[in-house]
Amino acid sequence: MLLGCIADDFTGATDLASMLVKGGMRTVQLLGAPGPADPVPDADAVVVALKSRTAPARQAIEESLAALDWLRAAGCKQFFFKYCSTFDSTEAGNIGPVADALLNRLDGGFALACPAFPANARSVYQGHLFVGSVLLNESGMENHPLTPMKDANLVRVLSRQTDGTVGLVPFAIVEQGAAAIRRAMTQLKEQGRRYAIVDAVSDQHLISIGEADAGHALITGGSGVAMGLPAN
């Protein structure tokens, strides 16, 4: 296997698996973290569907790490933590805490975060998440009963959920392509940032982001980012 994916809900896992299949990867979706005795599928990618989006943070971390450990033992070379394209999460997580735990387990040190999915009217510009033409916090998501999103600035949102620091790879750099994105992420990592929110308003941006992130152990984002992974 090449790519191991951990999704925080079943619907998102299915979207992700479909995206990978469309890109030419033989993909298997599993419900829940497999156990040591479970067989390893003959596939290029495996997507583990959890129910961790609104679970207590400790439970979400434990389940996500269990999935990661199984995927690593199965031989995966890169890992993808998939969350919703609306980045919905409480002030305390679970996106930040789970990403922190996965990075620590992988000794990764740095990961990008990009929930953009332009085909579904989700875009990130100057670090702000838009739903169609309106900011996330004006889209109705601010009234979500479990994960109300009252701030569209993803740098701020993720910063509140992690003990690391968060930078931004802005639109002007993303427009220049994969090499420019890669240089910007390297600079942020050298500055001590743990995460980079990456702007994306088109499918081409997502493809470039995937190419730029080919050497990173962990990617985090919505299923749109998976558009750029099969080519790697």
C-alpha positions as CSV (number, residue, x, y, z in Angstrom):
1,M,0.0,0.0,0.0
2,L,1.1,3.6,-0.7
3,L,-1.4,5.9,1.0
4,G,-3.1,5.4,4.4
5,C,-6.1,7.7,5.1
6,I,-7.9,8.4,8.4
7,A,-11.3,10.0,8.0
8,D,-13.3,11.5,10.9
9,D,-16.7,10.3,9.5
10,F,-18.1,7.7,7.2
11,T,-19.5,10.1,4.6
12,G,-16.2,12.0,4.2
13,A,-14.4,8.7,4.0
14,T,-16.6,7.7,1.1
15,D,-16.0,11.0,-0.7
16,L,-12.2,10.5,-0.2
17,A,-12.2,6.9,-1.5
18,S,-14.2,8.0,-4.6
19,M,-11.7,10.8,-5.3
20,L,-8.8,8.4,-5.0
21,V,-10.4,5.8,-7.3
22,K,-11.2,8.5,-9.8
23,G,-7.4,9.3,-9.8
24,G,-6.6,5.7,-10.6
25,M,-5.7,4.3,-7.1
26,R,-7.1,0.9,-6.1
27,T,-8.8,1.9,-2.9
28,V,-10.5,0.0,-0.1
29,Q,-12.6,1.7,2.6
30,L,-12.8,0.2,6.1
31,L,-15.3,0.9,8.9
32,G,-13.4,1.5,12.1
33,A,-9.8,1.0,13.0
34,P,-8.7,-2.6,12.0
35,G,-7.2,-4.9,14.5
36,P,-3.8,-6.7,14.3
37,A,-5.4,-9.9,13.0
38,D,-7.3,-8.1,10.2
39,P,-6.1,-8.9,6.7
40,V,-4.3,-6.2,4.7
41,P,-6.2,-5.4,1.5
42,D,-4.6,-5.7,-1.9
43,A,-4.9,-2.0,-2.7
44,D,-2.9,1.2,-3.4
45,A,-4.8,3.2,-0.7
46,V,-6.9,2.3,2.3
47,V,-9.4,4.8,3.9
48,V,-10.3,4.1,7.5
49,A,-13.7,5.6,8.4
50,L,-14.0,6.6,12.0
51,K,-16.7,8.5,14.0
52,S,-14.4,10.9,15.6
53,R,-15.5,14.3,14.5
54,T,-17.6,15.1,17.6
55,A,-16.3,12.4,19.9
56,P,-14.4,13.4,23.0
57,A,-10.9,14.5,22.1
58,R,-9.2,11.6,23.9
59,Q,-11.3,9.0,22.1
60,A,-10.7,10.7,18.8
61,I,-7.0,10.6,19.3
62,E,-6.9,7.0,20.5
63,E,-9.0,5.8,17.5
64,S,-7.0,7.8,15.0
65,L,-3.6,6.6,16.4
66,A,-4.9,3.0,16.3
67,A,-5.8,3.5,12.6
68,L,-2.4,5.1,12.0
69,D,-0.5,2.2,13.6
70,W,-2.3,-0.4,11.6
71,L,-1.8,1.5,8.3
72,R,1.9,1.9,9.1
73,A,2.3,-1.8,9.8
74,A,0.5,-2.5,6.5
75,G,3.3,-0.6,4.7
76,C,1.7,2.8,3.8
77,K,4.3,5.4,2.8
78,Q,2.2,8.5,3.3
79,F,-0.8,9.4,5.5
80,F,-3.8,11.6,5.1
81,F,-6.0,12.9,7.9
82,K,-9.4,13.8,6.3
83,Y,-11.9,16.2,7.9
84,C,-14.9,18.1,6.6
85,S,-14.5,20.8,4.0
86,T,-16.2,23.2,6.5
87,F,-13.4,22.5,9.0
88,D,-16.1,22.2,11.6
89,S,-14.7,21.4,15.0
90,T,-15.1,22.8,18.5
91,E,-12.8,25.4,19.9
92,A,-10.8,22.6,21.5
93,G,-10.7,20.3,18.5
94,N,-10.8,17.6,17.3
95,I,-8.9,18.7,14.2
96,G,-5.9,20.2,16.0
97,P,-5.5,17.5,18.7
98,V,-5.8,14.6,16.3
99,A,-3.4,16.2,13.8
100,D,-0.9,16.9,16.7
101,A,-1.1,13.2,17.8
102,L,-0.6,11.9,14.3
103,L,2.4,14.2,13.6
104,N,4.0,13.3,16.9
105,R,3.6,9.6,16.1
106,L,5.1,10.0,12.7
107,D,7.9,12.4,13.9
108,G,6.7,14.6,11.0
109,G,7.1,18.0,12.5
110,F,5.0,19.8,9.9
111,A,1.9,19.4,7.9
112,L,-0.4,21.4,5.7
113,A,-4.1,22.0,6.3
114,C,-6.4,22.6,3.4
115,P,-10.2,21.8,3.5
116,A,-10.8,23.5,0.1
117,F,-13.1,21.7,-2.3
118,P,-14.0,24.2,-5.0
119,A,-16.4,21.7,-6.8
120,N,-18.5,21.7,-3.7
121,A,-18.2,25.5,-3.2
122,R,-15.6,25.4,-0.5
123,S,-12.6,27.6,-1.1
124,V,-9.8,29.0,1.0
125,Y,-8.5,32.5,0.2
126,Q,-6.0,34.5,2.4
127,G,-6.5,31.8,5.0
128,H,-10.3,32.4,5.2
129,L,-12.8,29.6,4.4
130,F,-15.6,30.5,2.1
131,V,-18.8,28.6,1.4
132,G,-19.8,29.8,-2.0
133,S,-19.4,33.5,-1.9
134,V,-19.8,34.0,1.8
135,L,-17.5,33.5,4.7
136,L,-17.9,30.2,6.7
137,N,-19.2,32.1,9.8
138,E,-22.0,33.7,7.6
139,S,-23.0,30.5,5.8
140,G,-25.2,29.0,8.5
141,M,-22.4,26.9,10.0
142,E,-22.2,29.4,12.8
143,N,-25.5,27.9,14.0
144,H,-24.4,24.2,13.9
145,P,-25.6,22.6,17.1
146,L,-22.5,20.5,17.7
147,T,-19.6,22.4,16.0
148,P,-20.6,26.0,15.4
149,M,-18.1,27.8,13.2
150,K,-18.0,31.4,14.2
151,D,-14.6,32.3,12.7
152,A,-13.7,31.8,9.0
153,N,-10.0,32.6,9.6
154,L,-8.5,29.1,9.6
155,V,-5.1,30.2,10.9
156,R,-6.8,31.5,14.0
157,V,-9.1,28.5,14.3
158,L,-6.3,25.9,14.1
159,S,-4.0,28.0,16.3
160,R,-6.6,27.7,19.1
161,Q,-6.6,23.9,18.8
162,T,-2.9,23.1,18.8
163,D,0.1,23.9,21.0
164,G,2.1,24.5,17.7
165,T,2.0,27.6,15.5
166,V,0.2,28.0,12.2
167,G,1.3,29.9,9.1
168,L,-0.2,30.6,5.7
169,V,0.7,29.8,2.1
170,P,-1.4,32.5,0.4
171,F,-3.1,32.6,-3.0
172,A,-0.3,34.5,-4.7
173,I,2.2,31.7,-4.0
174,V,-0.3,28.9,-4.7
175,E,-0.9,30.5,-8.1
176,Q,2.8,30.0,-9.0
177,G,2.5,26.2,-8.7
178,A,4.0,23.2,-6.8
179,A,7.6,24.4,-6.6
180,A,6.6,27.7,-5.0
181,I,4.2,26.1,-2.6
182,R,7.0,23.6,-1.6
183,R,9.4,26.5,-0.9
184,A,6.9,28.4,1.1
185,M,6.1,25.4,3.3
186,T,9.8,24.7,3.8
187,Q,10.3,28.3,5.0
188,L,7.4,28.0,7.4
189,K,8.8,24.8,8.8
190,E,12.2,26.4,9.2
191,Q,10.5,29.3,11.1
192,G,9.1,26.7,13.6
193,R,5.6,26.5,12.3
194,R,3.8,23.2,12.8
195,Y,1.1,23.7,10.2
196,A,0.4,25.8,7.1
197,I,-3.1,26.7,6.0
198,V,-2.9,26.6,2.2
199,D,-5.1,28.7,0.0
200,A,-7.0,27.0,-2.9
201,V,-9.8,28.2,-5.1
202,S,-9.5,25.8,-8.1
203,D,-8.9,22.2,-8.8
204,Q,-5.5,23.1,-10.3
205,H,-4.5,24.6,-6.9
206,L,-5.4,21.3,-5.2
207,I,-3.3,19.3,-7.8
208,S,-0.3,21.6,-7.2
209,I,-0.7,21.3,-3.4
210,G,-0.7,17.5,-3.7
211,E,2.5,17.6,-5.8
212,A,4.2,20.0,-3.4
213,D,3.4,17.8,-0.4
214,A,4.7,14.6,-1.9
215,G,7.6,14.4,0.5
216,H,5.6,15.0,3.7
217,A,4.6,12.1,6.0
218,L,1.2,13.6,6.9
219,I,-1.3,15.6,4.9
220,T,-4.5,17.0,6.5
221,G,-7.5,18.4,4.7
222,G,-10.8,17.8,2.9
223,S,-11.2,15.2,0.2
224,G,-10.5,17.8,-2.4
225,V,-6.7,17.7,-1.6
226,A,-6.8,14.0,-2.6
227,M,-7.1,15.2,-6.2
228,G,-3.4,15.8,-6.2
229,L,-2.2,12.6,-4.5
230,P,-2.6,9.8,-7.0
231,A,-0.1,11.3,-9.4
232,N,2.5,11.2,-6.6
